[in-house]
Amino acid sequence: MTLITATSDRRMAEIADKVERGERLTFEDGVYLYRSDDLMTIGQLANQVNLRKNGKKVYFTETMSLYFTNVCESHCAFCSFRKDEGEEGAYTLTPEQMFAYVDQHITPTAREFHIVGGHNPHVPFEYYVESIRSLKERYPQVTIKAYTAAEIDFYSRISGLGYKEVLERLMAVGLESLTGGGAEILSDQYREKMRVEKAGIAQYLEVHRTAHRLGMKTPTTMLYGPVESIEERVQHILQLRELQDETGGFQVFIPLSMQPTSPKAGIRRRNSAFDDLKAISIGRLLLDNFQHVKAYFINIGTQLTQVALTMGASDAHGTIVQERISHAAGALTPAGISREDLVWLIKGAGRIPVERDTLYNEVKVYE
């Protein structure tokens, strides 16, 4: 018997029956859910799916965000992180400069470096290879999750190497997972409107396909906001689902709430909490072949993250040292959170906190 409260909405009841039977939802189902204002039913359905997959466990890791360069050849409309070479605030760090930063901020229990940055054409591909090699040699105990699919596409262009060769070079020096960014919305119309001057839809998917074929597990994202249509969001999710059917290499889906260009922007310039919870719940319902959906507190805040854990999310991201990209774009949330606070947040939602590594192996369960 379904967990969903009785509803006079026949279409929603049909979707609830599909969820109960474990049937795959369609494009039309996804659009209907996005157009519905019945957030409680959508959240209950997503919670039902998540409990079926993960029980009450909610995963997190201790991660440190690193940025070797903010110089970028692209001028994407949504990005406030990038700089031009020579512009005030632009930087490109040497490994030694990065070591100084890491040594100052790293904790003894850090498990992961999360590394992204600009598409800096003023340094060769070897710079990006050596950045990974140097970090791995100095901090061999820390997993390196680095570079978006768009960055891999950029390295392919500046090096003349194919995606497979680029990834193999990076894996040989310590790369263990890609980051999920660079997807934005997988729609040509959206990418033209937002001046996404980097890897296109086919390139994003092909990089992840190649990484999966090389045995790498990766996350993936969706950067949603007021620009794209509901149909474009659903199509984005279904393209990820299709690739997952093919490779099985995605570990987690991460909806990213687009931030305004200024921290002073009012609430009308931000996604609503209603929309943020929908993105997580509907992602959970459509992505039946994904194990996890993440509630990214950097974008939606800690309290909404706590609510999201009862509406389909099974990953609370983790502790972070100084996130910069969302905060450069106007995020008002904390740039990091302590392990103790994160455990408290998860337990407060009636869930079981589980510390994990990058590959979702359990490290410690906080009963």
C-alpha positions in Angstrom: 0.0 0.0 0.0 1.4 3.4 -0.9 2.7 5.7 1.8 1.1 8.7 0.0 -1.9 10.3 1.5 -5.1 10.1 -0.5 -5.3 12.5 -3.3 -8.1 13.4 -5.7 -5.5 14.2 -8.4 -5.8 11.2 -10.7 -2.5 12.0 -12.5 -0.6 12.2 -9.3 -2.2 9.0 -8.1 -1.1 7.3 -11.3 2.5 8.5 -10.7 2.3 7.3 -7.1 1.2 3.9 -8.3 4.2 3.8 -10.7 6.6 4.7 -7.8 5.1 2.0 -5.6 5.5 -0.6 -8.3 9.1 0.5 -9.0 8.2 1.5 -12.6 10.3 4.1 -14.5 8.7 7.6 -14.8 8.5 9.2 -18.2 9.3 12.7 -19.5 5.6 13.6 -19.2 5.6 12.4 -15.6 8.6 14.6 -14.8 7.0 17.7 -16.4 3.7 17.0 -14.5 5.6 16.8 -11.2 7.4 20.1 -11.8 4.1 21.8 -12.7 2.4 20.4 -9.6 2.2 22.4 -6.4 1.7 19.3 -4.3 5.2 19.4 -2.8 4.3 17.2 0.1 3.2 14.3 -2.1 6.2 14.7 -4.3 8.5 14.7 -1.3 6.8 11.7 0.3 7.2 9.7 -3.0 10.9 10.7 -3.2 11.4 9.7 0.4 9.8 6.3 -0.3 12.2 5.7 -3.2 15.2 6.8 -1.1 14.3 4.7 1.9 14.0 1.7 -0.5 17.5 2.4 -1.9 19.4 3.6 1.2 17.4 3.1 4.3 17.9 6.0 6.7 21.6 6.4 6.0 22.8 9.8 4.9 26.3 10.0 3.6 29.0 12.8 4.0 32.7 13.1 3.6 35.4 15.5 4.8 36.4 17.4 1.7 38.7 20.4 1.0 38.0 22.6 -2.0 41.0 23.7 -4.0 41.3 26.1 -6.9 44.6 26.3 -8.8 43.5 29.1 -11.1 40.6 31.4 -11.6 41.8 32.6 -15.0 39.4 31.4 -17.7 38.9 31.9 -21.4 35.2 31.4 -21.1 32.7 34.1 -20.2 29.6 32.1 -19.1 26.8 34.4 -18.0 26.3 32.7 -14.6 29.9 32.7 -13.4 31.3 35.2 -11.0 34.5 33.2 -10.2 36.4 33.7 -13.5 39.0 36.4 -14.2 41.0 37.4 -17.2 44.8 37.1 -17.2 46.2 40.3 -15.5 42.8 41.4 -14.1 42.8 42.3 -10.4 42.3 39.2 -8.3 43.4 36.8 -11.0 45.8 34.0 -9.9 47.5 30.9 -11.1 49.1 29.0 -8.2 52.3 26.9 -8.3 52.2 23.6 -6.5 54.3 25.2 -3.8 51.8 28.0 -3.3 49.0 25.4 -3.1 51.0 23.4 -0.5 51.2 26.5 1.7 47.4 26.9 1.5 46.7 23.2 2.2 49.2 22.9 5.0 47.5 25.9 6.7 44.0 24.6 6.4 44.0 20.8 6.1 42.7 18.7 8.9 44.2 15.3 9.9 40.9 13.5 8.9 40.5 15.2 5.4 39.6 12.5 2.9 39.2 14.3 -0.4 40.5 17.2 -2.4 37.7 18.7 -4.6 39.5 20.6 -7.4 38.0 22.8 -10.0 39.1 26.0 -11.7 39.2 28.2 -14.7 40.0 27.2 -18.3 43.4 29.0 -18.3 44.9 29.0 -21.8 48.1 30.7 -20.6 49.5 27.4 -19.1 49.9 24.1 -20.9 48.1 20.9 -20.2 51.2 19.7 -18.3 50.5 22.3 -15.7 47.2 20.6 -14.8 48.9 17.2 -14.8 51.7 18.4 -12.5 49.2 20.0 -10.2 47.6 16.6 -9.5 50.9 14.8 -9.4 52.4 17.2 -6.8 49.3 17.1 -4.6 49.2 13.3 -4.6 52.9 12.9 -3.9 52.7 15.3 -0.9 49.3 14.1 0.5 49.0 10.4 -0.6 46.3 9.7 1.9 43.8 12.1 0.4 41.7 11.1 -2.6 41.9 13.5 -5.5 38.5 14.4 -7.2 39.4 17.0 -9.8 38.3 18.8 -12.9 34.9 19.0 -14.6 34.0 17.4 -17.9 34.3 20.8 -19.4 37.8 21.1 -18.1 38.7 17.8 -19.6 37.3 18.9 -22.9 39.4 22.1 -22.6 42.6 20.1 -21.8 41.8 17.9 -24.9 41.7 21.1 -27.1 44.9 22.6 -25.8 46.9 19.3 -25.8 45.6 17.8 -29.0 44.9 14.6 -27.1 41.6 12.7 -27.0 39.5 12.4 -23.9 40.7 8.9 -23.2 44.4 10.0 -23.4 43.8 13.1 -21.2 42.1 11.1 -18.6 44.7 8.3 -18.7 47.5 10.9 -18.2 45.7 12.4 -15.2 44.8 9.0 -13.7 48.4 7.9 -13.9 49.4 10.8 -11.6 46.6 10.4 -9.0 43.2 11.5 -10.4 40.6 9.2 -8.9 37.3 10.9 -9.8 36.0 13.8 -11.8 33.8 16.5 -10.3 30.3 16.8 -11.6 30.3 20.4 -12.7 30.1 21.8 -16.2 26.7 20.3 -17.1 24.7 23.4 -16.3 21.5 22.6 -18.3 22.0 20.1 -21.1 20.0 22.2 -23.6 21.3 24.0 -26.7 18.8 26.8 -26.2 19.9 27.3 -22.6 23.6 27.2 -23.4 23.2 29.8 -26.1 21.1 32.1 -23.8 23.6 31.8 -20.9 26.7 32.0 -23.2 28.1 28.7 -22.0 31.4 29.0 -23.8 32.7 25.6 -23.0 32.0 21.9 -23.6 28.6 21.3 -25.2 26.1 18.6 -24.4 27.7 15.8 -26.4 31.1 16.7 -25.0 30.0 16.7 -21.4 28.3 13.3 -21.8 31.2 11.8 -23.8 33.8 12.8 -21.2 31.8 11.0 -18.5 31.2 8.1 -20.7 34.9 7.8 -21.4 35.7 8.1 -17.7 33.2 5.4 -16.8 34.7 3.1 -19.5 38.1 3.6 -17.9 36.6 2.4 -14.6 36.1 5.8 -12.9 33.0 6.6 -10.9 31.8 10.2 -11.2 29.1 12.6 -9.8 27.0 14.8 -12.1 25.1 18.0 -11.7 22.2 20.2 -12.8 22.5 24.0 -12.4 18.9 25.2 -12.3 17.4 28.6 -12.0 14.9 31.0 -13.6 16.3 30.7 -17.1 15.5 27.2 -18.3 12.1 25.7 -18.9 10.7 22.9 -16.9 10.9 20.7 -20.0 14.6 21.5 -20.3 15.2 20.4 -16.7 13.4 17.1 -17.2 15.2 16.5 -20.5 18.6 17.2 -18.7 17.8 14.6 -16.1 16.7 12.0 -18.6 19.9 12.4 -20.6 21.8 11.6 -17.5 19.6 8.6 -16.9 20.2 7.3 -20.4 23.9 7.5 -20.0 23.7 5.8 -16.6 21.7 3.0 -18.3 24.7 2.6 -20.6 27.6 2.8 -18.2 26.4 2.7 -14.6 29.3 5.0 -13.7 27.4 7.9 -12.0 27.4 7.8 -8.2 25.3 10.8 -7.3 23.1 13.5 -8.9 23.7 17.0 -7.5 21.1 19.7 -8.2 22.8 23.1 -7.9 20.6 26.1 -7.1 21.8 29.0 -9.3 23.0 31.9 -7.2 22.6 35.6 -8.0 25.5 37.8 -9.0 25.6 39.6 -5.7 25.4 38.6 -2.0 23.1 41.6 -1.6 20.5 40.3 -4.1 17.1 39.9 -2.5 15.0 36.7 -2.3 13.2 37.5 -5.6 16.6 37.0 -7.4 17.0 33.5 -5.8 15.4 30.2 -6.3 12.6 29.5 -3.9 12.9 26.9 -1.2 9.9 25.2 -2.9 11.9 25.0 -6.2 15.0 23.7 -4.4 13.1 20.9 -2.7 11.4 20.0 -6.0 14.7 19.7 -7.8 15.9 17.2 -5.2 12.7 15.2 -5.0 12.0 15.0 -8.7 15.6 14.1 -9.4 15.2 11.2 -7.0 12.0 10.1 -8.7 13.3 10.2 -12.2 16.8 8.9 -11.7 15.8 5.3 -10.7 19.3 4.1 -11.7 21.2 6.4 -9.4 22.0 5.4 -5.9 22.2 8.9 -4.4 20.9 12.4 -4.7 22.8 15.1 -2.9 21.4 18.1 -0.9 24.2 20.7 -1.4 24.0 22.9 1.6 26.4 25.4 0.0 23.6 26.4 -2.3 20.4 25.8 -0.3 21.5 26.3 3.3 21.8 23.9 6.2 18.2 24.0 7.4 16.7 23.3 3.9 19.3 20.5 3.5 17.9 19.0 6.7 14.4 19.0 5.2 15.7 17.6 1.9 16.9 14.5 3.8 13.3 13.5 4.3 12.4 14.3 0.7 14.8 12.1 -1.3 18.3 13.2 -0.5 20.8 10.6 0.8 23.9 12.7 0.7 24.6 15.8 2.7 27.9 16.6 0.9 30.4 17.1 3.7 32.6 19.4 5.6 34.3 21.9 3.4 37.2 24.2 3.7 36.4 27.6 2.0 34.1 27.0 -0.9 34.5 29.9 -3.4 32.6 29.4 -6.6 29.0 29.6 -5.3 30.1 32.3 -2.8 31.6 34.4 -5.6 28.2 34.3 -7.2 26.4 35.5 -4.1 25.6 32.5 -1.9 24.6 33.5 1.6 25.3 30.0 3.1 28.3 28.9 5.2 31.5 28.3 3.2 32.0 25.2 5.4 30.6 23.2 8.2 32.1 21.2 11.1 31.8 17.5 11.3 30.0 17.8 14.6 27.4 20.2 13.1 26.9 18.0 10.1 26.3 14.9 12.2 23.9 16.9 14.4 22.1 18.2 11.3 21.6 14.7 9.9 20.5 13.2 13.2 18.0 16.1 13.6 16.3 14.8 10.5 15.9 11.4 12.0 18.6 9.9 9.8 21.8 8.0 10.4 25.0 9.9 9.6 27.5 7.8 7.7 31.0 9.2 6.9 32.1 7.9 3.5 35.1 8.1 1.2 34.9 9.4 -2.4 33.6 6.1 -3.7 30.9 5.8 -1.0 32.7 3.2 1.0 31.5 3.5 4.6 34.2 4.8 7.0 32.1 5.4 10.1 28.5 5.1 11.1 27.3 7.6 13.8 24.5 5.6 15.4 
